[in-house]
Amino acid sequence: MPHINYDNKEINFKIVYYGPGMSGKTTNLVHIHKMLQPDHRGEMVVLDTDEERTLFFDFFPLSLGRIEGFFVRFNMYTVPGQIYYEASRRLILEGADGVVFVVDSNPHRLPDNIMSYGMMQDSLGTYDIDMQQFPLVLQYNKRDCQNPIPIGTIEKEFKLDGIPVTESIATQGAGVMETIRLATSGIINQFKI
Amino acid sequence: METTELSEISEIGNPRDALATLVTSSGAKTALLITKEGIHLEEAGDTSYLNTTALAALIAGMFSATREVARIVGEQQFSILLQQGESRHIHISLVTDATMMVVVFEDYQRIGRVRHEARKVGSRLAEILHHRNDRDQARKEISVPQFKEYALNLIDQIFTKR
């Protein structure tokens, strides 16, 4: 449910990029930030460690513009991927209007992808989110790796029918903008006041 | 019924005025009202030196993390957080379950005053927010089908051409 501030005439949505460690969540955000015109993006906040691993979250506000007199914004977040930051991930998912799940296509990362997706489902469940209605995009990233995980693997594992799926190589920017287009469109299609 | 509710709201005041009162009475530099999801709602005082959007996101994250810390040590939550710097300090307090108030002040000697005024204004803000219904107000002004159509067009414009 987006946050509506009537006095300031603002509608804020929250999008979270979720996925296992090093799957490319921050790379997605950095690319989107780079590609947007300055009037569509706010300052990017990156909280990472010395090894450039996300510590808490990365964030930037993406402004869509004024619609029906209201200023519409998507607040973009990533979660830290490492297993031991589960509490942080759960907190960041709170209030999310949509999620992009970034799959690492390297075959040896399949168990990590499955574990991470399961954790996400569990966390969203604690916020009473109905996964059937929830805007979710599955992004298979790192498609340039050797023997990438076949498209359909995660969908089959979690019985996801009709979910939007994209392929990407986030380090080159391929598929990144299409993913965010699908994620934001999915959220808008679910919009209710 | 609607008229009564509206007049009640105008008597109670608005969050911005409440924050402005806090800034004046405590000598603080800035006061913000933010949601626990990190959305900046209102502000008063000088905000020219701040990125309020980023600050709101970071403080909400910090507050959430502190809530987990509280649980680990057997507390429900810590209702106040204080960050002491060299020349600027931040006082964060819960207003409602979903909102918190952030006060930036410069003279640490005034901490007692800030704390006192924050508590007073916090209760007032809670009352104001309790009477506010942004969704009902927005519902009167926004046509959802039109909103969706415009938004989807904008999304295509912004993301497709790249």
Chai-1 contact restraints between the chains, C-beta under 6 A:
chainA,res_idxA,chainB,res_idxB,connection_type,confidence,min_distance_angstrom,max_distance_angstrom,comment,restraint_id
A,H3,B,I39,contact,1.0,0.0,6.0,A-B,restraint_1
A,I4,B,D134,contact,1.0,0.0,6.0,A-B,restraint_2
A,I4,B,R135,contact,1.0,0.0,6.0,A-B,restraint_3
A,I4,B,A138,contact,1.0,0.0,6.0,A-B,restraint_4
A,N5,B,L41,contact,1.0,0.0,6.0,A-B,restraint_5
A,Y6,B,D134,contact,1.0,0.0,6.0,A-B,restraint_6
A,Y6,B,Q137,contact,1.0,0.0,6.0,A-B,restraint_7
A,Y6,B,A138,contact,1.0,0.0,6.0,A-B,restraint_8
A,N12,B,I39,contact,1.0,0.0,6.0,A-B,restraint_9
A,M35,B,R162,contact,1.0,0.0,6.0,A-B,restraint_10
A,G42,B,T53,contact,1.0,0.0,6.0,A-B,restraint_11
A,E43,B,N51,contact,1.0,0.0,6.0,A-B,restraint_12
A,E43,B,A54,contact,1.0,0.0,6.0,A-B,restraint_13
A,V45,B,A54,contact,1.0,0.0,6.0,A-B,restraint_14
A,F56,B,G61,contact,1.0,0.0,6.0,A-B,restraint_15
A,F59,B,A57,contact,1.0,0.0,6.0,A-B,restraint_16
A,P61,B,T53,contact,1.0,0.0,6.0,A-B,restraint_17
A,L64,B,L154,contact,1.0,0.0,6.0,A-B,restraint_18
A,G65,B,L154,contact,1.0,0.0,6.0,A-B,restraint_19
A,I67,B,F147,contact,1.0,0.0,6.0,A-B,restraint_20
A,I67,B,Y150,contact,1.0,0.0,6.0,A-B,restraint_21
A,I67,B,A151,contact,1.0,0.0,6.0,A-B,restraint_22
A,E68,B,I142,contact,1.0,0.0,6.0,A-B,restraint_23
A,E68,B,F147,contact,1.0,0.0,6.0,A-B,restraint_24
A,A87,B,E68,contact,1.0,0.0,6.0,A-B,restraint_25
A,L91,B,S64,contact,1.0,0.0,6.0,A-B,restraint_26
A,G95,B,E37,contact,1.0,0.0,6.0,A-B,restraint_27
A,M177,B,F159,contact,1.0,0.0,6.0,A-B,restraint_28
A,M177,B,R162,contact,1.0,0.0,6.0,A-B,restraint_29
A,I180,B,F159,contact,1.0,0.0,6.0,A-B,restraint_30
A,R181,B,I155,contact,1.0,0.0,6.0,A-B,restraint_31
A,R181,B,F159,contact,1.0,0.0,6.0,A-B,restraint_32
A,T184,B,I155,contact,1.0,0.0,6.0,A-B,restraint_33
A,S185,B,L152,contact,1.0,0.0,6.0,A-B,restraint_34
A,S185,B,I155,contact,1.0,0.0,6.0,A-B,restraint_35
A,I188,B,K148,contact,1.0,0.0,6.0,A-B,restraint_36
A,I188,B,A151,contact,1.0,0.0,6.0,A-B,restraint_37
A,I188,B,L152,contact,1.0,0.0,6.0,A-B,restraint_38
A,I193,B,R135,contact,1.0,0.0,6.0,A-B,restraint_39
A,I193,B,A138,contact,1.0,0.0,6.0,A-B,restraint_40
A,I193,B,R139,contact,1.0,0.0,6.0,A-B,restraint_41
